[in-house]
């Protein structure tokens, strides 16, 4: 009998959830940045191995909200925990032992799904006996992690074609890769004020045509994102286009624009418009 089920990668910000998801599925799906809180929406990745299909969810980090966007991110993380059939609770090995997930997530009760504690960044810390430790960078420990998760997955048919890698459309990943490029190209806190919306996505065209809008909160931020003579927005667009092309396997024309959406991180209608549901 085959096994199939949802596994959420849960934990505090910057514990290596996105790096681990990418390592597990063998494809760059989730934003990776040294800066914490880059994941705002759950990212679904698929791994079908022999008789088991793992439906992974890279969830936003469990943080203490400071404004409405944080509230939406936390709500999305808690929904992913509640909806999953197995919880892979990630915690850096260098900060062993991990506190209980319930206290980190602020849960009133223990999650209904079984919790597997997985220590991350094993390449950066000394080993501890009787712990499940992995490295998304080197791949160490991934087989042991998959075996532990498989034991807890329910028996049942696969939900997706074994060749599929993601549960979300390319439109979603195009927006995410533009944001990832913003984290790489822009300095200090500015990437946290950047959101991306895909206005048009013509996948049948050659090259694939994508019109995307970068939203910032102030006019001064718009000038920084565009840069002198458009230098910054060109570099950002080139980096994002390369990421999208790598996943699509096709040439892409990325038509990138910058607009101001005042205080969007603290405005509920703006958050809903951008796909960040607060409840």
N, C-alpha and C positions, 0 to 999 in steps of 0.2 A: 504494500500500500504506500502511495506517495504521501508526502507531508507538505503542507503549505500554510503560511500564516504571516501575519504582520509583526515586525520587530521594530520597536522604536529605539533609536539611539538618544538617550536622555542624559542630562547632566548640566552642570553650570556652564556659563560661557567660556569658550576657549579651552575646552578639555580635549579637543581633537575629534569631535563628532563628524565634521565634514570631511576631514582628511581620511578618517576611517571609512566613511561611506564610499568615497572614491576608490579607496584601496579594495574594498569588498567587491564592488561591481566592476572594477577594472576600467573605469571611464571617469573623466572629470565632469561630474554632474553638479556638485555642490561648491559654492563659493568657499575658497580657502584664503584666509588672511591672518597675519599676526595680530591684527586688531580684533578685539572681542566683539560679539554681538553683530557679526556680519550676516548671520542667518536670521532672516525675519519671518520667512514662511517655511513650513515643512517641505522637504525635498524627498521625493519617493524614488528609490533605486531598487532594481530587481537583480537577484542572483539565483539562477537555476543550476543546481549542481546535483547530478545523478538523480535520485528520487525525491529531491527536496527543492522547493521554491521558497526563497526568503524574500519577503516584501519589506524592505527596509524604509524607515522614515527618519531622516535627519531633522531633528526638531530644533527650534530656537533654544538658546540657553536659558536655564532657569535663573532668572534675575529678579532683583528687587526693582519694581517699576518706578521710574521717575517722571514719565509723562505718558500720554495716550498710546503712542506707538509701542512703548514698552509693555503697556497693559495688553495690547493686541498680541504681541509676541509671546508673552507669558500664557495668555489664554490658549494660543495655538499649541504651545508646548504641553499644556495640561490636557488638552483634547487628544493630542497624539498619544499621551500616556494612557488615557482612559480608553482609547479605541484599540490599543494594541493587544496582541495575544501573548507577546513576550516583551519584557522590558530589559534592554541592555543598558544598565546604569553605568555610565562612563565617569572615571575619576583618574586624575594623573597619578602614576605610580610614585612620583616624587613626593606626593602628599598623602601617602599611605598612613593610616587606614582611612577608608572612605566613610564619611558620616552616613547615617541612614538616608535613603532616598526620600522618605516621607518628610524628614526635617528639611532637607535641601529644597524640596518642591513645595513645602508648606502645606502638605496634605493633611486633612483631618483624619484620614484612615489609611491603612495599608492598601496599595493598589491591588485590584483583583487579579491582574496578570502576574505570573511568576517573574521575579526580578533576578537577573544574572549580573553580578557586579564584575565589570571589566576595567582593569587598570590600563590606562593609555600611556603613550609616550615612553614605552618600555626601553627604547634605545637611549633614553636620557637619564635613567635611574637604575639603581641596583635592584636585583630581583628579590622578591619575598617568597618564602615557601607557601605552598597551598593557595596561590593566587592565580587568577586568570589574567595574564598581562599580554598586551599587544602593542605593536607599533604600526601605525598607518603609513609611516615613512619607509620602513624596511620590509614590512609584511610579516614580521615575526609574530607568532601566536595566533594568526588568523584562522588556521585550520582547527586549533583547539577551541577557539571561540565559536566557530560554526558548528562544531560537534556538540558543544554545550547548549547552543540555541536549538539545534535540531531535536534534541531529546525532549524539549518542551513545546515544540510546534505540534498542532493537531494533525491527525491523519486526514487526508482529503485530496481532491483533485487540484491541479495547478489553476490559478486564477488568470494567469497571463501566458502568452506564447513564450516558450523557453528562450527565444531569440531576443525578446524585448529587454531593454535596459532601464527604462524609466516609466513611471506611472503618469507623468505630466507631459503636455504637448511641448513641442519645440519653442512655441511662442513664450512659454514660461521661462525656459532656459535662456532664451535670447535676452530677456529683461534682466535675468540674474547675472549673466555674463557682462552686460553693460555695467551693472553695479559693481561687479568684481573688478572690472577695469578702473572704475572710479576709486575703489579702495587702493588700487596699486598706484594710480597716477596723481591722486590728490592728497594733500598733506593734512596732518593734524586731525581736527574734528570734522572737517568738511564732508567726508564721505557719509557721515551719519545724517547729514541734511539732504542727501541725494536720494531720490526715488526714480524709478524708470517705468514708463508705460509704453507698450507697443501699440502704435496707432494702426499699422498695416503690416501684414506678413503674407507675401506672395510666394508660397513655396514652389509653385509650378514654374516660376520664372527662372531664366538663366542669365545672369546669376540670380539667386534668391534675393528678392527685394524686401528689406525690413526698414520701416520708418519708426524710429523710437524717439521719445521725448524724455529728457532728463529734467526732473523738477527739483528746484532748490527753493529755499525759504526767503532769500533776500536778493535784491538787485546786485549787491556787492559780491555775493556768492556766484551769481550768474557770470559776472565779469571774470572771476577767477577760473571758473570751469571752462569758459571759452578761451581765455588766455590771450596774450599779445599776438595779434594777427591770426587768431584762431589756432595757435600752436597746440594748446592743451587739449582742446576738444578733438583735434585731428589725431593726436597721440592716443587719446582715450578710445576713440572710434576704431583706430587700427588694432589696438590690443583686444577690444571686444570682438571685432570682426574675426580675428584669428581664432579666438576661442569658439565662436559659433561655427565657423567653417570646419574646425576639427571635429565637432560633435555631429554636424550635418553631413560631412563628407562632400560638400558642394561649395562652389564659390558664392560669396555673399556681397551684396551692395547694401551697406548700412548707412541709412540717411538719418543722421543724429541732430537733434535740436535741443535747445535749453530754454526752459520757461520758469517763471517764478510762481510758486503756489505758496502764498504767505502762511507761515507757521503750520505747515501740513502735518507735522509730527504730533501736534497738539490739537488737531481739529478732526473731530469724528467723521463728518461728511467727507473730508479729503481722504482720510484713511480708508473709508469704505470704497471710495472711487478708485483708489490705488490697489484694492484687493486685500487690505489688512483689516479683516473683520475683528471687531473688538468684543464680540460675544458669540 
